């Protein structure tokens, strides 16, 4: 595991804690998750992928809140990780978790419809062993 990978993992953990405990912006919904952090080799840049559960307005509000607090987040992160250079953070809203939830719901609905379509009615009787042709 390279140093950039270890730093990215530590950044993900610390960013989650900072967003959850330190950022006091009412626009930031409680369900914000740091999905992934990708760090450049020289540790000067980091892409932070965030998931925000909620509607489009909640995502926009979360983006505005994070942009507003980005200087604080960057400073706090470099303090906690004891980095000489505070990486420039690029926050990207990732919708993969929401897409997964929506797809899971669609699959569940399709399974329910399929089961209802193939469910035998009240007049249905299973054929007996003598009725079956061998």
C-alpha positions in Angstrom: 0.0 0.0 0.0 1.5 3.3 -1.1 1.7 6.4 1.2 -1.0 8.2 -0.9 -3.4 5.3 -0.3 -2.8 5.3 3.4 -3.2 9.1 3.6 -6.4 8.9 1.5 -7.9 6.3 3.9 -7.0 8.4 6.9 -8.4 11.5 5.2 -11.7 9.7 4.6 -12.0 8.8 8.3 -11.1 12.3 9.5 -13.3 14.1 6.9 -16.2 12.0 8.0 -15.6 13.0 11.6 -15.1 16.7 10.7 -18.3 16.8 8.7 -20.3 15.0 11.4 -18.9 16.8 14.5 -17.3 20.1 13.6 -19.1 21.7 10.7 -22.1 23.5 12.2 -23.9 24.6 9.0 -27.7 24.1 9.1 -27.6 23.5 5.3 -25.6 20.3 5.8 -28.0 17.4 6.2 -27.2 14.7 8.8 -26.8 12.0 6.2 -23.6 13.0 4.5 -21.1 10.2 3.9 -17.5 10.4 2.6 -17.5 7.6 0.1 -14.0 7.8 -1.2 -10.9 10.0 -1.2 -8.4 10.0 -4.0 -5.1 11.8 -3.3 -2.4 12.8 -5.8 1.1 11.3 -5.3 2.5 14.5 -3.9 -0.5 14.8 -1.5 -1.2 18.3 -2.8 -4.7 17.6 -4.2 -7.5 15.4 -3.0 -10.8 14.5 -4.6 -13.4 13.8 -1.9 -16.5 11.9 -3.1 -19.5 12.6 -0.9 -22.9 11.0 -0.8 -25.9 13.1 0.4 -29.2 11.3 0.9 -32.1 13.5 0.1 -33.6 15.4 -2.8 -31.9 17.8 -5.2 -32.4 20.7 -2.9 -30.6 18.9 0.0 -27.7 18.1 -2.4 -27.4 21.7 -3.5 -27.6 22.9 0.1 -24.9 20.4 1.2 -22.7 21.5 -1.7 -23.0 25.1 -0.7 -22.4 24.3 3.0 -19.2 22.3 2.2 -17.9 25.0 -0.2 -18.5 27.6 2.5 -16.6 25.5 5.1 -13.9 24.2 2.8 -11.1 26.4 4.3 -12.0 25.3 7.8 -12.2 21.6 6.7 -8.8 21.9 4.9 -7.1 23.5 7.9 -8.7 21.0 10.4 -7.7 18.1 8.3 -4.1 19.1 8.0 -3.9 19.6 11.8 -5.4 16.2 12.6 -3.2 14.3 10.1 -0.2 16.5 10.8 0.4 17.1 7.1 3.1 19.7 6.2 1.1 20.8 3.2 -2.7 21.0 3.5 -4.1 19.3 0.3 -6.4 21.3 -1.9 -9.8 19.6 -1.5 -12.2 19.1 -4.4 -15.6 18.0 -3.2 -17.7 15.9 -5.6 -21.2 14.8 -4.9 -21.5 11.1 -5.7 -24.9 9.7 -6.3 -24.0 6.0 -6.5 -25.6 5.1 -3.1 -28.9 6.8 -4.1 -28.7 5.0 -7.4 -28.2 1.7 -5.6 -31.1 2.3 -3.3 -33.4 3.2 -6.3 -32.3 0.1 -8.2 -32.8 -2.1 -5.2 -36.3 -0.7 -4.9 -37.0 -1.3 -8.6 -35.8 -4.9 -8.3 -37.9 -5.5 -5.2 -41.0 -4.1 -7.0 -40.4 -6.3 -10.0 -40.0 -9.4 -7.8 -43.3 -8.6 -6.1 -45.1 -8.1 -9.4 -43.6 -11.3 -10.8 -44.7 -13.3 -7.7 -48.2 -11.8 -7.8 -48.5 -12.8 -11.5 -47.4 -16.3 -10.9 -49.3 -16.9 -7.6 -52.0 -19.6 -8.1 -55.5 -18.4 -7.6 -58.0 -19.9 -5.0 -59.5 -22.4 -7.5 -56.1 -23.8 -8.4 -55.3 -27.4 -7.3 -52.0 -29.2 -7.6 -52.2 -32.2 -9.9 -52.1 -35.5 -8.1 -49.5 -38.1 -8.8 -52.0 -40.2 -10.8 -52.9 -37.2 -13.0 -49.3 -36.7 -14.1 -48.1 -38.5 -17.2 -44.8 -40.2 -16.9 
